[in-house]
Amino acid sequence: MKKIIILFFAIVSCSSLKASTVDTAVIFSPSMHKEIKCVIIKPDNYANKNLRFPVVYLLHGHSGSYSYWVQKIPNIKIDADDFQLILVCPDGGYNSWYFDSPVDSTRKYETHISKEVVTYVDSNYHTIPDRNHRAITGISMGGHGAFYIALRHTDVFGAVGSSSGGVDFTLFKTHWQIDKQIGDSINYKDNWINMTVINMIEHYPLSSLTIIFDCGTDDFFYMVNKKLHEKMQRLGISHDYIERPGKHTSEYWQNSIDYQLLFFKKYFSK
């Protein structure tokens, strides 16, 4: 019995020495003139100063925050270890949709994430600081945001994903305060056409982006994701698309992110 107890504590001690660690950084945003928090998850081997790591940026959904991923998807810390990635969880505000808002100059979340957060992470962590070792993905509002930012910043991100993304918000004009970010759909009609992903893909070069997205078949965003997939097929845009049973829930996203991080890990390893 004594030997079993000693063995148990030895296993626990070894496990505690090899586990991801979570930082909460405070990043000053020159574009928005304020400090914004961000969670950064480091893999278990991070203490090895000879190693540098690829980075995946994880965007939260509407009404979420920088802490969403570690609070609601606790296995994300295990994923950092399993795939040996730095995972960065920026704050996108309650309902920013990750735009530099054309109607509210105080909201510049596209700039914050694509420039300010990336610069901070590369300056303070052991990253591989190039587009071939950076990916961005997100859930719901963050799924649209990941696509939106990656399309407009292919020099920064080499791969993009989305899970249950609101990839065509033109069908949801009265939802989630989108009009507060881009204007109402009558007076600012062009914003509603030009700033939603399903329309953007026709006008941005996608050949350099590696793409994965998915949606649950019981999700209210299922049809817009399916239509995006079909449109990309018609346009000959290479991508991975997955649909599986599931709703707009944290349980679905926990399953989804495991597949996406494996996909990104393979991309980084090319």
C-alpha positions, 0 to 999 in steps of 0.5 A: 500500500505504501508503495502505491501511495508513493507512486501516486504522488510521484505521478501527481508531481510529474504532472504538475511539472508539465502543464500549461500555464495561463497568463492574463495580460493587460494590453494598451490599445493606442487605437482605442486609448484604453487597456484591454485584457487578454488570456494567453495559454502557454504549453507545458514545454514553454519553459524550455528557452530553446523552443518557439511556438506557433500561435492560434488566436481564439475569438469569443462570441457575442456577450463573451470576453477574453476569459470565455475560453478558459472558463467555458472550455476548460480542456483548452489548456490540455489542447495547448499541451497536446498540440504544443501551441500558444493560445491567445484569447483577446477581448472583442468587447460585448458586441464588436463583431471585431470591426473597426466600426465605420460609425463609432470611432472608439471601437477598433477591434480589428486593429486591436487584434490584428496589430496590437495584440499580435505585436504584444504577443510576439514581443513578450512570448516565445512565438514563431513570428510569421504568418505561416505559424499564426492562425485565427479562429472563433465561435459565433460572432468570433467565427465571423470575426476570425474570417473578417480579420484573416481575409483583410490581413493575410500578411499576418495570418496564414490559416483561419477557422470558424465554428458556428460562425455568423458568416452571413449576418444580413439575415439577422438585421435586428439581432446582436446590435450589429447596427451599432457597429456598422450602421442601420441596414437602410442608410448604411446598406453598403456596410451590410453588403461589404462587411459580411464574410459570405460576400467578402470572399468574392473580393479577397485573395484566398489562395494563401489562406488555409481554411477550416470551418464547421457548424452543428446541424441544429444551430441557427447559423447552420444554413449560412455556413452551409451556403458559405461552403457551397459558394466556396465550392462554386468559386473553387476556394480550397477549404475544409468544411465539417457539419455534425449534430450539435447546437450553438453551445459550449459543448459543441465548441469543445468538440469542434476546437479539438479538430480545428487545433489538430488541423492548424497543428498540421498546417504549422508542421508543413 
